[in-house]
Amino acid sequence: MSYATEERGDTNSLEHRMFFKNKKGQYLSPFHDIPMYADEDKDIFNMIVEVPRWTNAKMEIATKDPLNPIKQDVKKGKLRYVANVFPHKGYIWNYGAIPQTWENPKHIDENTGFGGDNDPIDVCDIGSKVCVQGQVIKVKILGTLALIDEGETDWKIIAINVEDPEAEQYNDIEDVQRLKPYYLESTVDWFRKYKVPDGKPENQFAFNGEFKPKAFAVKIIRSTHEQWKDLVNEKADRGEINCTNTTLKDSKFLCSQESAETFVKAVSTVDVLPISFMFLNL
């Protein structure tokens, strides 16, 4: 399945939103409508790219908005960016989420002792390709890291784009250690320190920052998929999460394309002013 995006508002603005469509041009939610699996038999998952590698804008699926477009995170009315914490430049992988997953804040993870972070599960694509924001790629799962972020469980799935020229060489977490020496250590360092420039303490990790293998990671993803099912089937407290979707036939939150178009058009657009020049008569 191929997907397209539609942007509303100017980039680098509070109003900017990136909505998703299927190949027929019909609106959908990247959180709820894009399948978790790209190929279940081969354990190949879909990944929604929120942040391309080397960039700094903290983009995320807007879980509280209708149709869950991608938007830039905001704190105290200001757009959020991650700092370049030497020697790292922006995000050091393509960063995003696996659709149809949810880390329930009221579900105490048996591995960490903490509830989830109330978001889809995060994934880091370690492949060599720099992806585009809003791109939906197929990834092979390699392992996971358990981040404890301000008292919440925040799993970080390590994966590789199946279209990467070296993808066949990577099948589990030890392959990353063998083929990309110190890359996993750099990943731990990045997650430990990225909030420090904002005045926050270093993040902590379960398992002393040890990466868990593929089988463990897939089990965690499947668990978050079950938590997502509880979310959309009203078996869990969804709080402010918006479950509006266009494909889940048995869902109370299913909406028509006409309603979806209304949600999209309700997002303000910003006219980009033309660049003007001053001509000096010297």
C-alpha positions in Angstrom: 0.0 0.0 0.0 1.3 3.4 -0.9 0.4 6.6 0.9 0.5 10.4 0.2 0.6 13.4 2.4 -1.1 16.8 2.3 0.3 19.7 4.2 -1.7 22.5 5.8 -0.1 25.7 7.1 3.5 26.9 6.7 6.4 24.7 7.9 8.1 25.8 11.1 4.8 27.3 12.3 2.4 26.4 15.1 -0.3 25.8 12.4 1.5 23.3 10.3 0.0 19.8 9.9 0.8 16.9 7.6 -2.3 14.8 6.8 -2.2 11.3 5.3 -4.1 9.8 2.3 -4.3 6.4 0.7 -3.5 5.8 -3.0 -7.1 6.7 -3.8 -6.7 10.1 -2.2 -8.9 9.3 0.8 -7.9 10.7 4.1 -6.8 8.4 6.9 -5.2 8.4 10.3 -1.6 7.3 10.4 -2.1 6.2 14.0 -5.2 4.1 13.5 -5.7 3.3 9.8 -2.2 2.3 8.5 -1.7 -1.4 9.4 1.0 -2.3 11.9 2.3 -5.1 9.7 3.6 -4.7 6.2 4.2 -8.5 6.0 3.1 -10.4 9.1 4.6 -13.7 8.0 8.1 -12.1 7.7 7.7 -9.9 10.8 8.0 -6.8 8.6 6.4 -3.7 10.1 5.3 -0.3 8.8 7.1 2.7 10.1 5.8 6.3 9.8 8.8 8.6 9.5 8.2 11.6 11.7 11.7 13.0 11.8 14.3 12.4 9.0 17.8 11.8 10.1 20.1 14.8 10.9 17.1 17.2 11.4 16.2 18.9 14.6 12.5 19.7 14.6 10.7 17.5 17.1 7.9 16.2 14.9 5.3 13.8 16.1 1.9 12.2 15.3 -0.7 14.5 16.9 -2.5 11.9 19.0 -5.1 14.4 20.3 -6.1 15.8 16.9 -8.7 14.3 14.5 -7.0 12.1 11.9 -3.7 12.4 13.9 -1.6 14.5 11.4 2.1 15.0 12.0 2.8 18.3 13.7 5.8 19.9 15.5 5.8 19.4 19.3 5.1 22.6 21.2 6.1 23.6 24.8 4.9 26.9 26.4 3.7 28.1 23.0 7.1 27.6 21.3 8.1 25.0 18.7 10.4 22.3 20.0 13.8 21.4 18.5 16.4 18.9 19.8 19.8 20.4 20.4 23.0 19.3 18.7 24.6 17.6 21.7 28.2 17.0 20.5 29.1 14.9 18.7 25.6 14.3 17.5 23.8 16.3 14.8 20.0 16.3 15.3 18.4 12.9 15.3 21.0 10.2 14.4 18.5 7.9 12.7 15.2 8.2 10.8 12.8 8.5 13.7 9.2 7.6 13.8 6.4 5.3 15.0 4.8 2.0 14.3 1.1 2.5 13.6 -1.7 0.7 15.5 0.4 0.6 18.7 0.0 2.4 21.9 1.9 2.5 25.2 -0.9 2.7 27.8 0.1 5.0 30.7 -2.1 2.8 33.0 -0.5 -0.4 31.9 2.5 -1.2 34.2 5.2 -2.8 32.1 6.4 -5.9 33.8 9.9 -5.2 32.5 10.3 -1.7 33.7 7.7 -1.2 36.5 6.4 2.0 34.9 3.4 2.8 32.7 3.6 3.7 29.1 4.2 7.2 27.6 0.7 7.5 26.0 2.1 7.4 22.4 2.6 4.9 19.6 5.8 2.9 20.0 8.9 4.7 18.7 11.2 3.3 16.1 14.7 4.2 15.0 15.6 3.2 11.4 19.4 2.7 11.3 19.6 2.3 7.5 21.8 4.5 5.3 18.9 6.2 3.5 17.7 9.6 4.7 13.9 9.4 4.6 11.3 12.1 4.1 8.9 13.2 6.7 5.6 11.4 6.3 7.1 8.6 4.4 5.8 5.1 5.3 8.6 2.6 5.1 8.8 -1.2 5.7 11.2 -2.1 8.4 12.9 -5.2 9.8 13.0 -5.3 13.6 16.4 -5.8 15.2 16.0 -5.1 18.9 14.8 -2.6 21.5 16.0 -0.2 24.2 13.9 0.5 27.3 14.1 4.3 28.0 12.6 5.5 31.3 11.6 9.1 30.5 10.3 11.1 33.5 8.8 8.0 35.1 7.3 6.6 31.9 8.2 3.6 29.9 9.3 4.7 26.4 10.4 1.7 24.3 12.7 2.5 21.4 12.6 -0.1 18.7 15.8 -0.5 16.6 15.0 -1.4 13.0 16.3 -1.1 9.4 14.5 -0.1 6.2 14.0 -3.3 4.1 15.0 -1.2 1.0 18.4 -0.4 2.5 21.2 -1.9 0.4 22.6 -3.6 3.5 19.3 -4.8 5.0 19.9 -8.5 4.3 23.0 -8.4 6.6 20.9 -7.3 9.6 18.7 -9.8 11.3 19.2 -9.2 15.1 20.7 -6.7 17.5 24.1 -8.3 17.5 24.4 -7.6 13.8 24.2 -3.9 14.5 27.0 -4.2 17.1 29.1 -6.2 14.7 28.6 -4.1 11.5 28.2 -0.7 13.1 30.6 -0.6 16.1 29.7 2.0 18.7 26.4 2.9 17.0 24.3 1.4 19.7 26.4 3.1 22.4 25.9 6.4 20.6 22.1 5.7 20.6 22.1 5.2 24.3 24.2 8.4 24.7 21.8 10.4 22.5 18.7 9.3 24.5 20.4 9.8 27.8 21.4 13.4 27.1 19.0 14.9 24.6 16.9 16.7 27.2 19.7 18.1 29.2 20.0 21.3 27.1 16.4 22.0 28.1 17.4 21.9 31.8 16.2 18.4 32.5 18.2 15.5 34.1 19.6 12.7 32.1 17.2 9.9 31.1 17.4 6.5 32.7 17.1 3.0 31.2 15.8 -0.4 32.2 18.2 -3.3 31.9 21.1 -0.8 32.6 20.8 0.4 29.0 21.2 -3.0 27.5 19.6 -3.6 24.1 17.2 -6.6 23.9 17.1 -8.8 20.8 14.6 -9.0 18.0 12.3 -11.7 19.5 12.0 -9.6 22.7 11.3 -6.4 20.6 8.6 -8.1 18.5 6.9 -9.3 21.7 6.9 -5.7 23.0 5.4 -4.4 19.7 2.7 -7.0 19.8 1.8 -6.1 23.4 1.5 -2.4 22.4 -0.7 -3.5 19.5 -3.1 -5.2 22.0 -3.1 -2.1 24.1 -4.0 -0.1 20.9 -6.9 -2.5 20.3 -8.2 -1.8 23.8 -7.8 2.0 23.1 -9.9 2.0 19.9 -12.4 -0.5 21.3 -13.0 1.6 24.4 -11.6 -1.0 26.8 -9.0 1.4 28.1 -9.1 5.0 29.3 -8.2 7.1 26.2 -8.0 10.4 28.0 -7.5 13.1 25.3 -6.4 10.7 22.6 -8.4 11.1 19.4 -9.4 7.8 17.8 -11.1 9.2 14.7 -10.4 6.9 11.7 -11.7 6.1 8.3 -11.2 2.3 7.9 -12.0 0.5 11.2 -15.5 -0.8 10.4 -16.4 -1.9 13.9 -15.1 1.3 15.6 -17.3 3.8 17.2 -14.9 6.5 16.0 -15.2 5.6 12.3 -15.9 8.7 10.2 -16.9 9.3 6.6 -14.6 10.9 4.0 -16.8 14.0 4.1 -16.2 14.4 7.8 -12.5 13.7 7.3 -12.3 16.5 4.7 -14.1 18.8 7.2 -11.4 18.1 9.8 -8.6 18.8 7.3 -10.1 22.0 6.0 -10.7 23.2 9.6 -6.9 23.5 10.0 -5.9 27.0 9.1 -3.6 27.6 6.2 -0.9 30.2 6.2 0.0 32.2 3.1 3.7 32.2 2.6 4.8 35.8 1.9 7.0 36.2 -1.2 10.6 37.1 -0.7 11.1 40.8 -1.2 14.3 42.6 -2.0 15.5 46.1 -1.4 17.3 47.7 -4.3 19.8 50.4 -3.3 20.8 53.2 -5.5 24.4 53.6 -4.5 
